[in-house]
């Protein structure tokens, strides 16, 4: 997870997903929202990737206000898949 400063669909994001990791943002239903906004442009450049063979996504939220950072953090909650 982290502030990757990279938008969805780039080579970096595609490589991470190519090893089988899921994007909590999309799997959690956040769609085309944003985590970065500078007044005229909105981008999603922050991520939580996870292995859906090991973890079951429960919730994903975007938190944080402009005065804390120029980004809003993504917070995901998981259950261990083998404990369900």
Backbone torsions as a table, in degrees:
resi	resn	phi	psi	omega
1	UNK	NA	156.0	175.0
2	UNK	157.2	176.8	175.3
3	UNK	-85.6	97.2	-175.0
4	UNK	-93.3	-10.6	-177.0
5	UNK	50.5	40.4	-178.8
6	UNK	-140.6	133.6	-178.5
7	UNK	-83.1	158.5	178.5
8	UNK	-57.3	145.6	176.5
9	UNK	91.7	-6.1	178.8
10	UNK	-75.2	168.2	-179.9
11	UNK	-57.3	-43.3	-179.1
12	UNK	-60.8	-49.7	-179.0
13	UNK	-64.4	-41.7	178.6
14	UNK	-62.6	-38.9	178.5
15	UNK	-64.5	-42.3	178.4
16	UNK	-62.2	-45.0	-179.2
17	UNK	-70.3	-24.9	-176.7
18	UNK	-67.6	-18.2	177.7
19	UNK	-88.1	5.9	175.3
20	UNK	102.3	2.4	179.4
21	UNK	-77.2	144.7	179.1
22	UNK	-100.0	153.1	178.9
23	UNK	-96.2	110.2	-176.8
24	UNK	-57.6	-33.2	179.8
25	UNK	-57.5	-53.3	-178.4
26	UNK	-71.5	-43.1	-178.9
27	UNK	-64.7	-28.9	-179.9
28	UNK	-86.8	-1.1	175.1
29	UNK	85.4	22.9	-179.1
30	UNK	-80.6	-16.7	174.1
31	UNK	61.9	-135.2	-173.8
32	UNK	-91.9	25.3	179.7
33	UNK	-67.5	-173.1	-176.0
34	UNK	-134.5	157.5	173.8
35	UNK	-118.4	-7.1	179.6
36	UNK	-133.8	134.3	179.2
37	UNK	-145.9	123.6	-177.8
38	UNK	-112.2	17.5	178.8
39	UNK	107.5	-29.0	177.5
40	UNK	-135.0	-14.8	179.0
41	UNK	-129.2	138.8	176.5
42	UNK	-117.4	130.5	-179.5
43	UNK	-136.7	153.0	167.7
44	UNK	-105.6	113.1	-177.2
45	UNK	-130.2	13.0	179.8
46	UNK	-122.1	145.4	-169.5
47	UNK	-142.1	154.4	163.3
48	UNK	-131.8	112.4	175.4
49	UNK	-103.2	148.2	-178.5
50	UNK	-151.3	161.0	177.9
51	UNK	-94.3	110.7	-176.9
52	UNK	-75.1	-2.7	172.2
53	UNK	-82.4	-21.7	-178.3
54	UNK	-107.8	-29.9	-174.3
55	UNK	-128.2	144.7	174.2
56	UNK	-111.3	120.2	-179.6
57	UNK	-68.2	126.8	177.7
58	UNK	-100.3	-51.9	180.0
59	UNK	-147.1	156.5	171.3
60	UNK	-141.5	133.7	-179.2
61	UNK	-136.3	155.8	173.3
62	UNK	-110.2	126.0	-176.8
63	UNK	-128.9	163.8	175.7
64	UNK	111.0	148.2	-179.6
65	UNK	-115.8	159.4	-177.5
66	UNK	-53.3	-36.9	-177.1
67	UNK	-71.6	-16.9	177.9
68	UNK	-79.7	-40.3	-173.6
69	UNK	-164.4	170.4	172.4
70	UNK	-84.1	1.2	178.0
71	UNK	-122.2	156.9	169.2
72	UNK	-107.4	133.8	-176.2
73	UNK	-78.6	149.8	173.2
74	UNK	-100.9	128.3	178.7
75	UNK	-120.2	123.7	180.0
76	UNK	-120.2	144.5	176.3
77	UNK	-117.1	135.4	-176.6
78	UNK	-127.5	156.4	164.7
79	UNK	-112.5	148.5	173.3
80	UNK	-69.7	127.7	-175.7
81	UNK	-58.5	-39.6	-176.7
82	UNK	-76.8	-4.5	178.4
83	UNK	-103.3	6.7	-176.1
84	UNK	-91.5	NA	NA
